[in-house]
């Protein structure tokens, strides 16, 4: 009976996961543009400071420079997080059910506090 129960749970989880794409399942999703130094610094920070301490995290970078499909994905997330601003700047970082725009000390600290912790 336990095997059937656990099998059903596994099937439900697989069906649920199949409905989400890599953007929806990312732990850290960042929208960037080529030539954006703030974007480069944010990606570098995530790759050098966050991911080594949290190798299980799914990190997805989406370059919106020349790809209209990626811009549509960005718009989808702006709507999802009810973004009301008139100006959009990069990087846009989505993690832990929050959307941050730009790369400044305040956003860096939020990201760092979320993922940098001592593991026992």
C-alpha positions, 0 to 999 in steps of 0.5 A, a space after each residue: 500500500 505504501 508503494 502505491 501511495 509513494 508512486 502516486 505522489 511521484 507521478 503527481 510531482 512529475 506531472 506538476 513539474 512537466 507543466 513548468 519550463 526552465 524559467 518557471 523552475 529556476 531558483 535564480 532567473 536573471 534577464 540581461 543585455 549584452 554590453 550591460 556592465 551591471 548585468 555582467 557584475 550580477 552574473 559574475 557575483 551569482 557564479 562566484 559567490 552564490 552558486 559555489 555555496 549552493 550548487 543545487 540551485 538552478 540558475 538561468 540567464 536570459 539575454 534579451 538583447 536581440 531575441 524577441 522571444 526572450 523579451 516576451 518571456 521577460 514581459 510574462 514575468 513582469 506581469 506575473 510580479 505585477 510590475 507597474 514601473 514606466 522604465 525597465 532596466 537590466 539586470 532583472 533578477 527573480 528569486 524567492 518570489 521577488 523581482 529586483 531591477 538593477 544591480 546596486 548594493 541593496 539588491 546585492 544584499 537581498 540576493 546574498 542574504 537569501 542564499 549565503 548561509 552556513 550549512 550544517 
